[in-house]
Amino acid sequence: MKLAAGSDHAGFSIKEAVVRRLRAQGHVVVDVGTTDGETSVDYPDFAHAVGGMVERGEAERGLLVCGTGLGMCMAANRHRGVRAAMCTTPHLAEMSRRHNDANVLCLAGRILSEEEAWGVTEVWMATPFEGGRHAGRVELIEGEGQGA
């Protein structure tokens, strides 16, 4: 699978660890930055880079990491077709995929350890979208269903 990945300085070490493991599993990961954990950068720049790649179909999914995961999630969700989910547990990761067809995973670099972040990512990557009744709800998120 082709993924786009990005982080700010607070999420750099987690991003690096997760990207390394994704690549070891054979995934193609385009890393849009940042390039170190020392230089303060603006997280929306990286969220928009990843969100834009997913929106344009240049990546099937995305990974974003900032201090809490919240800012990245908010910024990425500004892109049409992006369903970013901030997940701190494997259960949230599973449900974001199974019921919401999340295509961008946002992680909290100052809350999760590398192992916890990998556990969330591994479940998120492996979980399929259920479809069925959830497909209509995803259409509503996109503004394509009833009442849109």
Stockholm file with secondary structure:
# STOCKHOLM 1.0

chainA/1-148         MKLAAGSDHAGFSIKEAVVRRLRAQGHVVVDVGTTDGETSVDYPDFAHAVGGMVERGEAERGLLVCGTGLGMCMAANRHRGVRAAMCTTPHLAEMSRRHNDANVLCLAGRILSEEEAWGVTEVWMATPFEGGRHAGRVELIEGEGQGA
#=GR chainA/1-148 SS CEEEEEECGGGHHHHHHHHHHHHHTTCEEEECCCCCSSSCCCHHHHHHHHHHHHHTTSCSEEEEEESSSHHHHHHHTTSTTCCEEECSSHHHHHHHHHTTCCCEEEEETTTSCHHHHHHHHHHHHHCCCCCTHHHHHHHHHTTCSTTC
#=GC SS_cons         CEEEEEECGGGHHHHHHHHHHHHHTTCEEEECCCCCSSSCCCHHHHHHHHHHHHHTTSCSEEEEEESSSHHHHHHHTTSTTCCEEECSSHHHHHHHHHTTCCCEEEEETTTSCHHHHHHHHHHHHHCCCCCTHHHHHHHHHTTCSTTC
//
